């Protein structure tokens, strides 16, 4: 049993740790989008398609494997990376459209 308000401090400590993790996640997503933009620039110069179905399948398969290793629900990982991939493709499309103007 927790004595007094010690549990409040413990929750705050864990929440602070969650905040730090969330900041790292956002930073990594920002870095990922920058890499996607660089790939988009290359695709634009080479006249390549933004959407590469095989690559998308590879990404999802590998991320599902990683999720399993960390005991994460596969549906969560699938939805998460579909959103990330969708945003990546939007960024690349926007980049190509800007260059075309």
C-alpha positions in Angstrom: 0.0 0.0 0.0 1.1 3.5 -0.7 1.6 5.8 2.2 0.3 9.3 2.2 0.6 10.9 -1.3 3.7 8.9 -2.4 1.7 7.4 -5.2 1.2 10.9 -6.7 4.9 11.4 -6.9 5.3 8.0 -8.5 2.7 8.8 -11.2 4.3 12.1 -11.9 7.7 10.4 -12.3 6.2 7.9 -14.8 4.4 10.7 -16.7 7.6 12.7 -16.9 9.2 9.6 -18.4 6.3 9.2 -20.9 6.7 12.9 -21.9 10.4 12.3 -22.6 9.6 9.2 -24.7 6.9 11.1 -26.6 9.4 13.8 -27.4 11.8 11.3 -28.7 9.1 9.7 -30.9 8.2 13.1 -32.4 11.9 13.9 -33.0 12.3 10.5 -34.8 9.2 11.1 -36.9 10.6 14.5 -37.9 13.9 12.8 -38.9 12.0 10.1 -40.8 10.0 12.7 -42.8 13.2 14.5 -43.7 14.6 11.2 -45.1 11.3 10.7 -47.0 11.6 14.1 -48.5 15.1 13.3 -49.7 13.8 10.1 -51.3 11.0 12.1 -52.9 13.5 14.5 -54.4 15.4 11.6 -56.0 12.2 10.0 -57.2 11.1 13.3 -58.7 14.4 13.7 -60.6 14.3 10.2 -61.8 10.6 10.3 -62.7 9.8 7.4 -60.4 6.5 6.7 -58.7 5.9 7.7 -55.1 4.0 4.5 -54.4 6.1 1.3 -54.4 3.8 -1.5 -53.2 6.6 -4.0 -52.6 8.5 -1.5 -50.4 5.3 -0.7 -48.4 4.8 -4.4 -47.8 8.4 -4.8 -46.7 8.1 -1.9 -44.3 4.9 -3.3 -42.7 6.2 -6.8 -42.4 9.4 -5.7 -40.7 7.6 -3.3 -38.4 5.2 -6.1 -37.4 8.2 -8.3 -36.5 9.6 -5.5 -34.4 6.2 -5.0 -32.7 6.1 -8.7 -31.8 9.5 -8.5 -30.2 8.2 -5.7 -28.0 4.9 -7.4 -27.2 2.8 -4.8 -29.1 -0.5 -5.5 -30.6 -0.1 -6.1 -34.3 -3.2 -4.1 -35.2 -1.7 -1.1 -33.4 1.6 -1.4 -35.3 -0.2 -1.9 -38.6 -2.4 1.2 -38.1 0.5 3.3 -36.8 2.7 2.5 -39.8 -0.1 2.9 -42.3 -0.5 6.4 -41.0 3.2 7.1 -41.1 3.5 5.7 -44.6 0.5 7.7 -45.8 2.1 10.9 -44.4 5.4 10.0 -46.0 3.7 9.6 -49.4 1.8 12.9 -49.0 5.1 14.7 -48.2 6.8 13.2 -51.3 3.7 14.1 -53.5 3.7 17.7 -52.2 7.4 18.0 -52.9 7.0 16.7 -56.4 4.0 19.1 -57.0 6.0 22.1 -55.7 9.0 21.2 -58.0 6.6 20.9 -61.0 5.3 24.5 -60.5 
